[in-house]
């Protein structure tokens, strides 16, 4: 985190060597616009560890990280890691989409395609194109998708004055609450 703070115009790619570092890495990536979480190191890529770490990343970062990046040294390893990673991603997204549907969201094929594309390289490409501003240490860019920010969904309790027009746990109600949160800065300048 100190490195990111000292060099706000320098972009950093981060992967973790130890599965226990996933949460800390995701928190740091959520706070600094100049860092991008990228894949997992070989030994942190075991299915059980990758599932837990990726779930943490989804909850803290939405789709703004690279899900699967290879450190494979042999082509055979690359193929099996890719197949294993896609199966894991399908399970994780199915669970997260189910949570959203239970809360009243409608999920389209376009949503799924967009999120998969973002997780499998689109977020990395966006990160490379992003222009960093001096002094904008905290927070992600305004283009960060809020669709997958579970912390916003969990807090989307509609205030009583809105309940008549936007019943709780409907897509319209949650969307309204998310729009209100987007308009208010979440951190001091």
NORQUIDA-V594267 format. One record per backbone hydrogen bond with DSSP energy under -0.5 kcal/mol. NH is the residue of the N-H (numbers start at 1). CO is the residue of the C=O. Records with the same first field share a line. If there is no record, write none. Layout:
NH = CO ; CO
This chain:
5 = 1
6 = 2
7 = 3
8 = 5
10 = 7
12 = 34
14 = 36
21 = 18
22 = 19
25 = 21
26 = 22
27 = 23
28 = 24
29 = 25
30 = 26
31 = 27 ; 28
32 = 28
33 = 31 ; 137
35 = 32
36 = 12
38 = 14
39 = 66
40 = 69
41 = 16
44 = 41
45 = 41 ; 42
46 = 43
50 = 46
51 = 47
52 = 48
53 = 49
54 = 50
55 = 51
56 = 52
57 = 53
58 = 54
59 = 55
60 = 56
61 = 57
62 = 57 ; 58
64 = 61
65 = 63
66 = 37
67 = 65 ; 119
68 = 119
69 = 67
78 = 74
79 = 75
80 = 76
81 = 77
82 = 78
83 = 79
84 = 80
85 = 81
86 = 82
87 = 83
88 = 84
89 = 85
90 = 86
91 = 87
92 = 88
93 = 89
94 = 90
95 = 91
96 = 92
97 = 93
98 = 94
99 = 95
100 = 96
101 = 97
102 = 98
103 = 99 ; 100
104 = 101
105 = 100
108 = 106
112 = 108
113 = 109
114 = 110
115 = 111
116 = 112
117 = 113
118 = 114
119 = 115
120 = 116
121 = 118
122 = 117
123 = 118
125 = 121
126 = 122
127 = 123
128 = 124
129 = 125
130 = 126
132 = 130
136 = 133
137 = 135
139 = 31
144 = 141
149 = 146
150 = 58 ; 148
151 = 59
152 = 149
153 = 149
154 = 150
155 = 151
156 = 153
157 = 155
158 = 156
162 = 159
163 = 159 ; 160
166 = 162
170 = 167
171 = 104
174 = 170
175 = 171
176 = 172
177 = 173
178 = 174
179 = 175
180 = 176
181 = 177
182 = 178
183 = 179
184 = 180
